[in-house]
Amino acid sequence: MSKAYDPRDRFWRKAKKEGLRARSAFKLDEIQRRFHVLRAGARVLDLGAAPGGWCQVAARAVGPKGFVLGIDLEPISRLPFPVETWVADAFSPGLLARLRTQGRAPYDAVLSDLAPKTSGVRSSDEARSLELAERALGLSLEVLKRSGVFVVKVFMGGDFESFLRRSRAAFLDVRVVRPEASVARGSKEVYLVCRGPQPLEESAPEPDGLPPAKAT
């Protein structure tokens, strides 16, 4: 019998020691060390940001001249400058306009650690995860700079390959990464690190900013 997952593993203990709000912070930390997705002075949008661990890592990377906006359905306890947080729904029809008028868009990086509340039904959980990833993809293409980076969590299985193909059609470079903190948890989650968003096709817009399908 396999050993049960221990929520208070070495990453949890390390997060406590370093004053980070969640063990998941080390997933972004590893991605940053390997791919340098965040730079000093950058503007960053963090979707699914509660409890704020990714915001902490992003703030450390962008420094005092940068800006990090964390968005979640749940309130996030106050974090020091340069972090700002909103209680907002990623699927809200008015979110895009608000990001442009109040959120300092466009961004150098969009991060998405959005995850569904799991039901225990694998197919349902995978489908909901993909829906969140699709929304994050659509928003990223609307608010990223042409030199921007998009990092998104996706669960393997279901229509993962289809989402990967859409991401590769929307960005110049896409890498699939499984951080050590995900492996230690035994999770099937992976992260896509996407660079160089391609312009949206004005002639065939899709709802919520999703990229138009390309002919095969």
C-alpha positions in Angstrom: 0.0 0.0 0.0 1.4 3.5 -0.9 2.1 5.9 1.8 -0.7 8.5 2.4 0.1 12.1 1.5 1.3 14.1 4.4 0.0 17.8 4.1 2.8 18.8 6.5 5.6 17.6 4.4 9.0 19.2 4.0 7.6 21.9 1.7 5.0 22.8 4.2 7.6 23.0 7.0 9.9 25.1 4.7 7.1 27.5 3.9 6.4 28.0 7.6 10.1 28.6 8.3 10.4 31.2 5.5 7.2 33.0 6.3 5.4 31.9 3.1 1.7 31.4 3.2 1.5 28.1 1.4 3.7 25.2 0.3 2.5 25.9 -3.3 4.8 29.0 -3.3 7.7 26.6 -4.0 6.1 25.5 -7.3 6.3 29.1 -8.6 9.7 29.5 -6.9 11.1 26.5 -8.9 9.5 27.8 -12.1 11.1 31.1 -11.5 14.5 29.6 -10.9 14.3 27.5 -14.0 12.6 29.8 -16.5 13.0 33.3 -15.1 9.4 34.2 -15.8 9.4 37.3 -13.5 11.8 40.2 -13.6 12.5 43.3 -11.6 9.9 46.0 -12.2 7.4 43.7 -13.9 3.6 43.9 -13.6 2.1 40.6 -12.6 -1.5 39.2 -12.5 -2.0 36.2 -10.2 -5.3 34.3 -10.7 -6.4 32.0 -7.9 -4.0 33.8 -5.6 -5.4 32.8 -2.1 -3.8 32.5 0.4 -1.1 34.6 -1.2 2.0 32.4 -1.4 2.5 33.0 -5.2 2.0 36.7 -4.6 4.8 36.6 -2.0 7.2 34.9 -4.5 6.2 37.3 -7.3 6.6 40.3 -5.1 10.1 39.2 -4.2 11.0 38.8 -7.8 9.6 42.1 -9.2 10.8 44.2 -6.3 9.6 47.6 -5.1 9.3 49.0 -8.7 7.0 46.2 -9.8 3.4 45.4 -9.2 1.5 42.2 -8.3 -2.3 41.9 -8.4 -3.7 38.8 -6.8 -7.3 37.8 -7.5 -9.4 35.2 -5.8 -12.9 34.4 -4.8 -11.7 34.3 -1.2 -10.3 37.4 0.6 -6.6 37.4 0.9 -5.0 38.8 4.1 -3.2 42.0 3.4 0.3 41.7 1.9 2.9 44.4 1.8 3.7 46.6 -1.2 3.9 46.0 -4.1 1.0 43.5 -3.8 -2.6 44.5 -4.2 -5.5 42.0 -3.9 -9.1 41.8 -5.1 -12.0 39.6 -4.3 -13.2 38.8 -7.7 -14.4 35.9 -9.9 -12.2 35.0 -12.9 -15.4 34.4 -14.9 -16.9 37.8 -14.2 -17.9 39.5 -17.4 -16.6 42.8 -16.1 -13.2 41.6 -15.0 -11.4 42.3 -18.2 -12.5 45.9 -18.3 -11.7 46.3 -14.6 -8.1 45.0 -15.2 -7.6 47.5 -17.9 -9.0 50.5 -16.0 -8.0 49.7 -12.4 -5.5 46.8 -12.5 -2.6 48.4 -14.4 -2.9 46.0 -17.4 -1.1 45.1 -19.7 1.0 42.7 -17.7 4.5 41.2 -18.1 3.3 37.9 -16.6 -0.1 36.2 -15.9 0.0 33.4 -13.4 -2.8 31.0 -12.8 -2.9 28.5 -9.9 -6.7 28.3 -10.3 -8.1 25.0 -9.0 -11.6 23.6 -8.6 -13.0 22.4 -5.4 -12.6 18.7 -5.9 -15.6 16.5 -5.9 -13.8 13.1 -5.9 -15.1 12.4 -9.4 -12.0 12.3 -11.5 -13.6 13.2 -14.8 -15.6 16.0 -13.3 -12.6 17.5 -11.5 -10.4 17.3 -14.6 -13.2 19.0 -16.7 -13.5 21.8 -14.2 -9.8 22.3 -14.0 -9.6 22.6 -17.7 -12.4 25.1 -17.7 -10.4 27.3 -15.3 -7.3 26.9 -17.4 -9.2 27.9 -20.5 -10.5 31.0 -18.8 -7.0 31.9 -17.7 -5.6 31.4 -21.2 -8.3 33.7 -22.6 -7.6 36.4 -20.1 -3.9 36.2 -20.6 -4.2 36.8 -24.3 -6.2 39.9 -23.6 -3.9 41.5 -21.0 -0.4 40.3 -21.6 2.3 42.3 -23.3 3.7 40.9 -26.6 6.8 39.9 -24.6 4.7 38.4 -21.8 4.7 35.1 -20.0 1.8 32.9 -19.0 2.1 30.2 -16.3 -1.0 28.0 -15.8 -1.8 24.9 -13.8 -3.5 22.0 -15.6 -4.3 18.5 -14.4 -3.2 15.7 -16.7 -5.9 13.6 -18.2 -9.1 14.4 -20.0 -8.6 17.0 -22.7 -5.1 18.0 -21.5 -3.6 17.4 -24.9 -6.2 19.5 -26.6 -5.5 22.4 -24.2 -1.8 22.0 -24.8 -2.3 22.3 -28.6 -4.4 25.4 -28.1 -1.7 26.9 -25.9 1.0 26.1 -28.5 -1.1 27.8 -31.1 -1.5 30.9 -29.0 2.2 31.3 -27.8 5.5 31.1 -29.5 7.0 28.8 -26.9 5.3 26.4 -24.4 7.0 24.2 -21.9 5.4 21.6 -19.7 6.8 21.6 -16.1 6.1 19.4 -13.1 7.6 21.1 -10.0 9.1 19.0 -7.3 6.5 20.2 -4.8 3.8 18.7 -7.1 5.7 15.4 -7.4 6.1 15.2 -3.6 2.3 15.6 -3.2 1.6 12.8 -5.7 -0.5 15.3 -7.7 -1.2 14.9 -11.5 -0.9 18.7 -11.9 1.5 20.2 -14.3 2.3 23.8 -15.3 2.6 25.2 -18.7 5.1 28.0 -19.1 4.1 30.0 -22.2 6.0 32.8 -23.8 5.2 35.2 -26.6 1.5 35.6 -26.9 0.2 35.8 -30.5 -2.2 38.5 -31.5 -5.9 37.7 -31.3 -7.6 37.4 -34.7 -9.9 40.3 -34.8 -12.1 38.8 -37.5 -13.2 35.8 -35.5 -13.4 36.7 -31.8 -14.5 34.0 -29.3 -16.4 34.6 -26.0 -14.5 35.8 -23.0 -11.4 36.4 -25.0 -10.6 32.8 -25.9 -8.4 32.5 -29.0 -10.2 31.6 -32.2 -9.8 28.0 -33.4 -7.3 27.5 -36.1 -8.1 25.4 -39.2 -6.4 22.0 -39.4 
